[in-house]
Amino acid sequence: MNATALRLRPCTRVWVMLLALTTASVVLGNRAGGWAALAPLLLALAVLKGQLVVDHFMELRRVRRRWRALLYTYLVLVAALIGVAFMID
Amino acid sequence: MTATAVIDRAPATRLPSPPGDLAIWIFILAELLVFGLLFVAYAFARAGDVALFNHHQQELDQAAGLINTLLLVTGSYFVVRAVAAVRGGSGRACALWLAAGFGTGVLFVAVKFGEYADKFAAGVSLSTNTFYMFYLGLTFFHLMHVLMGMVILAAVAQKAWCGGYSRVEHAGVETGAAYWHMVDLVWLILFPLLYVMR
């Protein structure tokens, strides 16, 4: 990590990560046609992005753990159910 | 190590409840539940006719969806900066960051209307097929939340500009911000689900 990156605010770093992860997921989705692991990978990226929003934008990392746990559980549960449905085909 | 751990460390002491009015968080949880159920319903409906969903998904304007995702993420970032500004005692800077967030909402709506115009011109409607019923239903439901979020951001920005918040009392800004982040959060699942995953 260079000096410029270190000077960025934490929220700015999160924003850049979200932009990068979003773009990466689209590039990945279009290049990996027919790859069985694609859906779980895209879901994992969505959960990771959700986690960044929950922790740093909604600021739940500063709050009692039960709130963060609730939102994490939501993200993982929804992604897992979607993942199961995508494995049916 | 999670991505979060790379960004910064968690504070030693934790707040008892999330930033903003507790009522908005109850509302946010209810909204997340509804969106979650709709996402899972989409996924299982797709499992019933994968070929149809995969075929029509390719007719969507993925670039427009990507641009809208980047816009919402950026809007959320602007709103984070607005909260930081008011905590630093600058109501005017807070209002300007909120206005920037509102601007990303305007662009999101414009892109979405462009997408809808193309689909309606091609004769697509809610009754075209199950895929388009979900596409139109889910994105329109989300769009209503974007519009609601823009109304909230505008109201909060106006109050911030007029000095209605201070370094000490700014729960209104945090409440509006939490709602706007929820709109962003559900789109981060909706976008890959509808536009990318196959």
Interface residues (C-beta under 8 A of the other chain):
Chain A: P10 C11 T12 R13 V14 W15 M17 L18 L19 T22 T23 S25 V26 G29 N30 L38 A39 L42 L43 L45 A46 L48 K49 G50 Q51 L52 V53 V54 D55 H56 F57 M58 E59 L60 R61 R62 V63 R64 R65 W67 L70 L71 Y74 L75 L77 V78 A79 L81 I82 V84 A85 F86 I88 D89
Chain B: T2 A3 T4 I7 D8 A10 P11 R14 L15 P16 S17 P18 P19 W25 L29 L32 G36 F39 V40 A43 F44 R46 A47 V50 Q62 L66 T69 L70 V73 T74 S76 Y77 V79 V80 R81 A84 A177 A178 H181 M182 D184 L185 L188 I189 F191 P192 L193 Y195 V196 M197 R198
